[in-house]
């Protein structure tokens, strides 16, 4: 029997966290509200999927942007699937900053949760 997939989600959106927590019943989902905690978690245990909500990456919290977050993830967990939820209307800019190999999720809550669940087969 295969182990439940591990999902790490960087978000400050409580509605997104609650919706993913409810929907991803076949996965172990962990939620972080800053990039430093996500980095610590990745260092301790590699996830199968990482979801980064762009609203959680903010300069005022010491974050350098999406690029450094995804560069770290690409090097530290090269086998993990990486995805990003853009701010509405900024999908092209977010995709460019996140870089290659990062799946762009829908910005709308329900569609985003559906896309993450589909990725995991939940």
N, C-alpha and C positions, 0 to 999 in steps of 0.2 A: 504494500500500500504506500502510495506517495504521501509525503508530508504536506501539510497545508502550506500554501505559498505565503511568504512574508512580504508585507507591503509597508513601506515607510511613506508617510505623507507629511510634507512641510506645508502647513497652512495656519492661518490665524482666523479662518472662516469657520465658526462653530457649526453653522448649518451644513457645510460641506463635510466636516468631520463626522457629524451625527449621521448624515445620509450615507456616507461610505461605511461607517461602522455598522449600520443596519443592513446594508446591501451585501457586504462582503462576508457573508456567513461562512464561506468555505475557505477563508484566509485569516491569517493573523495580521491584523492591521494595527500599526502604531502611528501616533500623531505627534508631531513636533511643531513648536511655534517659533523656532529660530534655527538658522542654518548651523550654528555651533552644536546644538543638540543632535541634529540630524547627522552631522559629521561624526560625533561620538558614537552614535548608534551604529552607523555603517562600519566604523572601526571595530566594534565588538562583534557584530554579526551581519553578514551580507544578506540583503533582501533580494527578492525575486523581481520586485517592481518598486520604483520610487516615483511618487507623484509630487511635483512642486507646483504650488499655487503662487503665481507671480505676486499676488498681494502680500505674501509673507516675506518677500525679499525686499527690504527697505534700507536705504542708506542711513536713515536716522537710528537704526538698530545696529549699525556697524557692518552691514552687509555690503559687499563690493559689487553686487549685481548677479544676474543669472549665469553669466559666463563662468565665473569662478566656481559657483556651486556645481554646475554640470561638469566642468573640467575635473574637479575633485572626484565626483561620482564616477566619471568615465575611467579614471585611473585606479580608484579604490575598489570599485565593483564592476569590472568590465562585462560581466555576464548578466547584470541586472538590466531589465527594461526600464528606460527612462522616459518620463512623460511630464508635460507642463500644461497647466491650465492658465491661459492668457487672460489679461484684463480685456474686457469687451472693447472691440475695435482696434486692438493692437496685436493681433495674431501674427502678422508678418514680421513686425519688429521683435516680438518675443521669440519666434522661430529662429530668426537670425541671431539673436543674442544667445539663445540656448545652444545653438550649434547643431552639427550633424548627428543623426541617430536618435534624436529626441522626438517622441511622438507628441504632436500638438493635440490637446484635448479641447472639447468645446468649452466655451466660457460659461454657458448657462448651466446652472446647478444640476438639474435632472439629467441633461444630456451628458454632462461630465461624469456623473456617477454611473450612468448606463455604459459609457465608453470604458471606464475603468473596470467595471464588472465584466464586460465582454472580453477585455484583454485577459482576464483571469478565468473566464469561463464560468462565472458565478451567475 
